[in-house]
Amino acid sequence: MAASSSTTTTTKENLLFPPPPPSVISAPQTLPNASLEPASIQSIITSLSLTAFVEGGYMAETDRNTLEIPSPFPLYPATTFSNTTPAADPNYEFDPNSYYRPGFDPKLRNASTTIYYLLTGTNGGTKGGKEGPGGGGGGGGGGSPKGYLHRNRGRIIHTLHRGRGRYVILHADETPCRVESFVVGKNVEKGEKVQWIVEGGKYKGTFVLPVEDGEDHDDEMIFISETTVPGWEVFDHDFLDRKGLEMLMEGDEEKIRQLEWLVKEEE
C-alpha cells in the first residue's frame, strides 16, 4: 500500500498510538497459512479447529444461540463506508442464494454468537522488540499479526485468554471521528484490558505487540473470545476502505498515514 504524501512530521502530540515494529506493518495481506506457524501456535489452531479468517488471523465459531429474535438492523447488507448502500436502490431485493449463511433470513438474528479469534506474531521477527518507531527486529516470516479495520452492526464483548496487543477504534458514528487506542493484556495494574466492548457501528483494528524482556515468545499472540449480540452475520459486517478512511479522517494526511496499513486492500 502506498504511503500518504504527507509533509507533516510525526510527534508525540499528533501520534494516534505507538506504532508496531515494521514487521507487523509490512505483514502480507494474504490469508494466513497455519503450516507456517510455530508448533505452539499450530497446536492451538488444531486443538480448537481454527481456520484462516478474512479479517486476519484464525477463528472458529463455538456457539450460535438457537433463540431467534427480530432483527433490529436494516434489511440490506452492510457495505463499505464510502459506498452507497443498497438502501438507496428501491429495487434491492435479498437474494437467498447469495454468499450469506445458508438459511439466513435478514428479518431475524440469533440472540448471540461466540467465536475464538487468534492473531499470531511474526515468527520471531519481533522477538525482543519494543512497540514504537524503530522497535523490533526484521526478519522472521509467516504469522498473521494484524486484524484489519472493520465494523459490525452488533455489539461485541471481547475476552482475552492469552497474549498482548493493541486495539484501535474509529468512532465512525461520531463527528469528528474519534480515534481510541488501548492495550489488551494481563497486566491490569498498568491499565491493560482483559475484557472490552466495541459497540456496533465503530471500526476496530488490532495488532499483536512484541513480547517484552523475560516473557515467553510463545505468548506473542492475541487469543480471545468474542460474543456478538445479536449474533454475527456477514450481512452485518464491512471493511473500511482507503476512501472511507480519508473521509473519516477528513483528509488529514498524517492521521491517514498512521492508519492506512490497517486498511484491508481491495481484492
N, C-alpha and C positions, 0 to 999 in steps of 0.2 A: 504494500500500500504506500502510495506516495505521501510524503510528509507535507504539511501545510507550509506555504511560503511566508512564514511569519518573521518579522524582524524584531519582535518583542523578545527580550531576554528573560528567561525564567528565573524568578527569585522566590524566596520563601514567602513573600507577600502574595504572589499570584500562583503559587503551586497549589493545585487542587488536592493532591495527595502525593506521598513519596512514591516515585515510580519504581517498578521492579527491575531486576537485572536485565540486561539486553537479551539474554537467552529466553526470557519469558515473553518480552515484547515481540521478538522475531520468530517465535514458535510457529510452525506452518499451520495454515488454516485448512487442515485436512482431518477427516475422521481419524481418531486415534487407533493405533494397532496394538492390541493387548500383548501380542507376542514380542513386542519391542520393550515392554515394561520390565522392571526388575522383578525377580522371583517373588519378593514380598508383596508387590502390587498385583502380580498375576494371581497369587493365592487369594487375595480379596476378591478380585474380579471373578475367578472361577467359583469360589465358595458361595458367592451371592448372585451368581448368574447375571452379572452386569454386562451390558452391551454398549458399544460406542454410541454417542449421542450427538445430535446435530448442534447443540448449544456449546459443545466442547466437553471432554471427559466421557464418563461412563454412567449409566443409570439402569435401574430396574424398578418397575412398579411393583410394590409389595402389597398394596391394599386399594381396592375400589369399593367404597361403601355401596351396598346394594340398594340403599334407600335413594329413590329419585325424587327430586324436588323441581318445581317450576323454575326455569332459568331466569335469573334477574338481569341477564345480559341481552344485547341486541341480537336479532335473528339473522345476522350476517357475520361473516368471519372477520376477525381482526386482521388488519393489513398494516404494512409498513407505515410508520408515522407520516412520511412525506407524500404518500399516495392517497388518492381519493378512495374512500371505502365503497363497497357495493351498495351502501345505503343511498348513495347518490344516484344509483341506477334503478329507476322504477320498475324495470323488468327483471331485477335479480330474483332468482329462484334457487333454493337449496337443491343441490344435486346429491342424492343419497349414494351415488356410485363414485363420488369424489374420493380424495385421499384421506378423508376423515375416518375415524374408528368405525368398523363395521357395526351397524345397528344404531349409530349415533343419531339422536334427534335434537336439533337445535333448540327445541322448546323445553327440553329437560336437561338437568345435570344430576350426576351422582352427588350426594351430600358432601363427600370428601374423597380425596385420593392421597396416597402416600408413596413416596419413592425413596430409594437410596440414590445418592449422587456423589460421584467421585471425580475430583480433579487431581492430576498427578504432577510431580515435579519433572524437571528436565533431565532426569537420569544422571545426576552428578554435575550438570553444567552450572548449577548454582550452589553447590555444596560449599559451605563456609562463607558464602557471600552475605552481603548486607543489603537491605532494602535501601534504595536511593540511587542517584546518579553514580555510575561507575562501580556500583556494588556487584559482587558476584563475579565468578569467572566465566570464561567462554567454554566452548567445547561441550561434551556430552551430546546426547541425542535422544530422540523419542520424547515421550511424555506428552501430556495434554494439560498444560498449567493454567489455562485461562478459559473462563466462560464468557461468551460474547454478550454484549448489551442486548437485552430483550425484555419484553414485558408480558404480563399475563393479566387477564381480567379479574381473576380470583385472588383472594388473599392467601399468602403463603407463609407458613410457620416453618422456620428452619431450626434444626437441632444439630449441633456439632458432635461428632463421635471421635474424630481424630484429626490431627494436623493443625495448620495455621494458614490464614490467608487474609486478603483484604477484599472487602466488598465496596463497590462504587454504585451509588443510587442516583439516578437522574429523575428528579421530581417533575416529570413532564406535565403533570396536572397543576403545576404552579407557574405563575408568571411574575418575574422571570423564572426560568427553570433553575431550581436549586440543586447543587451537586453535593451529595453527602458521601462520606467515606468512613469506614471503621474496620478494625481488625477483629477477626474471629479466631479464637484460640483458647487455651485452657488457663492462661494467666489472667484470671478475673480481677486480681488485685491491681493490675495495670489497666483495667478497663476493657480487656478483650471480652468478646461476647461468646457465650456458648449456646445462646438462643436468641433469635431475632426474627422480626416480622417485616415483610415487604407487602404493602397494600397493592391492590390491583391498580393498573394504570401507570405504574412507575417502572422505568427501565432499570435493570440491575445487570452489572457485570462483576466479575470476580477473578482473582488470580492467586496462585499459590505463593506464599512467602518462603524464602530460603530458610533452611534450618539455621539456628544460631549455634555458637560455640558450645560444645558439650552436649548437644542434642543428637538424637539418633537420626541419621539420614533417612531411614525407612519411614520417618514421620513427615517427610516432605510431601504433603498432600493436603487436600481439603476433602474430608469424608463426612457427609452429613445425611440427614433425612429431611425431606420436605413434605409437608402436608398442605394441600391446596383446598381451599373452601370458597365456593363449591368446587367439586372435583375438576381436575385438569383435563383440558381438551386442546388439541392442536388448533381447533376452531377459534380458541380464545388467546392464541399466542402469536406474537410477531417480533421480528428482529428490528433493531434500529439500523437504518442505512446511513450512508455518508451525508446525503442531502438532509435527512431528518436531524442528524447531529448538528449540521450547520444552522438549521432553523432553530433548534432548541438553544444553541449557544449564541444565537443572534449574530452570527458571523464573526464572533470573537476568535481570531486565528490562534491565539495562544491556548485558549481552552480546547479548541478543536484539536490542536496538535497533541495535547496531553491525553486526549481521549480516543483519538482515531484508531489506535492499534487494538482497541476493544470492540471495534465495529466489525461485524462479520462481512467479508467480501461477498459481493453478488456472484452467484454461480452462473 
